[in-house]
Amino acid sequence: MKLLAFCMLVILTFSAGAWAYPQDQLKDCILSSKQNPNIEGVSESSIENYCNCALELIVDEGKDIRKSGYECASKNFS
């Protein structure tokens, strides 16, 4: 019984984080962002961070799309 409790503790402690939004949405966001001529020359990591930020706010927290996009753009593209 102690072994089972220890195993469960280890599993819960070292489990990977969960994403609420599908990874397909992240890929779609990145691809569409790269097609935007206004962010030409922006690093790939900035685009990925922007998309991750926006999707977390929109999908995970249920915030407004336009406000979330602006907030994340100001954080990642300035």
DAJOUR-V269298 format. One record per helix or strand of 3 or more residues. SS is the DSSP state (hx for helix, st for strand). FROM is the first residue (numbers start at 0). TO is the last residue. If there is no record, write none. Layout:
# DAJOUR-V269298
SS:FROM:TO ; SS:FROM:TO
This chain:
# DAJOUR-V269298
hx:1:12 ; hx:22:33 ; hx:36:38 ; hx:43:59 ; hx:64:75
